[in-house]
Amino acid sequence: MKDKVQEEFRFREFEGEAESEIIHKKSYSKFLYDTIGEIYDKIGINEVKDEIFKQVTIARIIRPASKLETVEILERLGLEYPLEAAIYRSLKRALKNKYRERITEEYIKRRGLKKASLLLYDVTTLYFEIEKEDEYRKSGLSKERRLEPQIVVGLLIDEKEFPLGINSFEGNKAETKTMLPVLKEFGERCKVKELTVVADAAMMSGENLDLLEA
């Protein structure tokens, strides 16, 4: 629901009685955007100090879409929106300046994640509508039972469902081979020890259990 703002009031006198004329100048979803923006700031994502990245993030929370559609979403909501070229530049900055790692570290700092922490790990697959596979996008065991080349994505979250680590792997990589690299990278980067890990039974192979204990 859009918030009505910026109304212009005009009063005219007719036989001693006041009559108001309301002219609607603009509508925009300021309340929705500001509410999500407050959470964005609270969990530390604003530490990257990239306004376009913030706009794109909030727009995709409102409705996940392509980069071009993200611009259209913000425009339809009556909000300020970046050009598509500016979004691509922001994504390059996100990669170059390691936004993902910085956001996770800031969240852990605020969250106080230290010892005996509970982590949940799972994987999914993303397919690509291409005819031939390459070194990264390969045919494998698809969650959606599709035949197209895919990649495997591993996600690590805490008990509050905040993403702490996300990694991608070749499409033909076994799920059991993805968990340890994600946990190792997370532990080394965030210096968190004595983790309690929850995952599907299929992940807990004998080899993985031995490596986790080690």
C-alpha positions in Angstrom: 0.0 0.0 0.0 1.4 3.4 -1.0 1.7 6.3 1.4 0.1 9.5 0.2 2.4 12.4 0.7 3.1 15.9 -0.6 -0.5 17.1 -0.7 -1.3 20.6 -1.7 -4.2 22.3 0.1 -6.1 25.2 -1.2 -8.9 27.0 0.7 -11.5 29.1 -0.8 -14.3 31.0 0.8 -17.8 30.4 -0.4 -20.6 32.3 1.4 -18.7 32.2 4.6 -17.9 28.5 4.5 -14.4 27.1 3.9 -14.0 24.4 1.2 -10.8 22.5 0.8 -9.4 21.3 -2.6 -6.9 18.5 -2.3 -4.5 17.9 -5.2 -2.6 14.6 -5.1 1.0 15.4 -6.2 2.9 12.1 -5.6 2.6 8.6 -4.0 5.5 6.5 -2.9 6.3 3.6 -0.6 8.4 5.4 1.9 7.2 3.5 4.9 8.0 0.1 3.3 11.4 1.2 2.1 12.3 2.9 5.4 11.3 -0.1 7.5 13.5 -2.5 5.5 16.2 0.2 5.5 16.2 0.3 9.3 16.8 -3.5 9.5 19.5 -3.1 6.8 21.3 -0.6 9.0 20.7 -2.5 12.2 22.4 -5.7 11.1 25.4 -3.8 9.8 25.0 -4.0 6.0 25.3 -0.2 5.9 29.0 -0.5 6.8 29.8 -1.0 3.1 28.5 2.6 2.6 27.1 2.0 -0.9 23.7 3.6 -1.5 23.1 1.9 -4.8 23.8 -1.5 -3.3 21.3 -0.6 -0.5 18.6 0.3 -3.1 19.1 -2.9 -5.1 19.1 -5.0 -1.9 15.9 -3.5 -0.6 14.2 -3.7 -4.0 15.1 -7.4 -4.3 13.7 -8.0 -0.8 10.4 -6.4 -1.9 10.4 -8.6 -5.1 13.3 -10.6 -6.4 14.0 -9.7 -10.1 16.6 -9.0 -12.7 18.7 -5.9 -12.6 16.6 -4.1 -15.2 13.4 -5.1 -13.4 14.9 -3.9 -10.1 15.1 -0.4 -11.6 11.4 -0.7 -12.6 10.4 -1.9 -9.2 11.9 1.1 -7.5 10.4 3.4 -10.1 6.9 1.9 -9.7 7.2 2.4 -6.0 7.8 6.1 -6.5 11.3 5.8 -5.0 14.7 7.1 -6.2 16.3 4.5 -8.5 19.7 4.0 -10.1 20.5 3.5 -13.7 21.2 0.0 -14.8 24.8 0.8 -15.5 25.2 2.1 -12.0 23.9 -1.2 -10.6 26.6 -3.1 -12.6 29.2 -0.7 -11.2 27.9 -1.4 -7.7 28.1 -5.1 -8.2 31.7 -4.8 -9.3 32.5 -2.8 -6.2 30.8 -5.5 -4.1 33.1 -8.1 -5.6 36.2 -6.0 -5.5 35.7 -4.7 -2.0 34.4 -8.0 -0.6 31.0 -6.8 0.6 29.9 -10.3 1.5 32.8 -11.0 3.9 32.6 -7.5 5.4 28.8 -7.8 6.0 29.2 -11.2 7.7 32.1 -10.0 9.9 30.1 -6.9 10.9 27.0 -9.1 11.7 29.1 -11.5 13.8 30.6 -8.6 15.7 27.1 -7.2 16.5 25.6 -10.7 17.1 28.4 -11.8 19.4 28.9 -15.1 17.7 31.8 -16.8 19.6 31.8 -20.3 21.0 29.3 -23.2 21.0 27.6 -21.5 18.1 24.9 -23.3 16.1 25.3 -23.3 12.4 23.0 -24.8 9.8 24.2 -25.9 6.4 22.4 -27.0 3.3 22.9 -26.9 -0.5 20.8 -26.3 -3.6 21.3 -26.2 -7.3 20.9 -23.4 -9.9 20.5 -24.4 -13.5 21.4 -22.4 -16.6 19.5 -22.4 -19.9 22.5 -23.1 -22.0 23.2 -26.0 -24.4 26.7 -26.9 -23.5 28.4 -27.1 -20.1 31.7 -25.5 -19.3 34.3 -25.9 -16.5 32.0 -24.5 -13.9 28.4 -25.1 -15.1 28.2 -28.9 -15.4 25.4 -31.4 -15.5 24.9 -33.1 -12.1 22.3 -34.3 -9.6 19.7 -31.6 -9.9 17.3 -30.6 -7.0 14.7 -29.7 -9.7 15.3 -32.9 -11.7 16.5 -30.9 -14.7 19.1 -31.9 -17.3 20.6 -28.4 -18.0 24.1 -27.5 -16.8 24.1 -26.3 -13.2 26.1 -25.1 -10.2 25.9 -26.2 -6.6 25.4 -23.5 -3.9 26.2 -24.1 -0.3 24.6 -21.8 2.4 25.6 -21.5 6.0 23.3 -19.7 8.4 22.9 -19.2 12.2 19.9 -20.2 14.3 18.4 -16.8 13.5 18.6 -17.6 9.8 21.2 -15.0 9.0 23.5 -16.1 6.1 27.1 -16.4 7.4 28.6 -18.0 4.4 27.7 -18.8 0.8 29.9 -20.7 -1.7 29.3 -22.1 -5.1 30.8 -25.2 -6.7 30.9 -27.0 -10.0 27.6 -28.5 -11.0 28.8 -32.1 -10.7 30.4 -31.8 -7.3 28.9 -34.1 -4.6 27.1 -32.4 -1.8 29.2 -34.1 0.8 32.3 -32.5 -0.7 30.9 -28.9 -0.2 30.4 -28.7 3.5 33.9 -28.8 4.8 35.3 -26.1 2.5 32.5 -23.7 3.5 33.0 -24.4 7.3 36.8 -24.1 7.0 36.6 -20.8 5.1 34.1 -19.5 7.7 36.1 -20.6 10.7 39.4 -19.1 9.3 37.8 -15.8 8.4 35.7 -15.2 11.5 37.9 -17.1 14.0 34.9 -18.9 15.6 35.6 -22.2 17.3 33.6 -25.0 18.9 30.9 -24.9 16.3 27.7 -27.0 16.5 26.8 -28.0 12.9 23.4 -29.1 11.8 23.0 -30.6 8.3 21.1 -33.4 6.4 22.2 -36.9 7.3 23.5 -37.3 3.8 26.1 -34.7 4.5 27.4 -36.5 7.6 29.5 -39.1 5.9 32.1 -41.0 7.9 34.8 -38.9 6.2 33.0 -35.6 7.0 32.5 -36.6 10.6 36.2 -37.4 11.0 37.2 -34.1 9.4 34.7 -32.1 11.4 36.1 -33.6 14.6 39.6 -33.0 13.5 
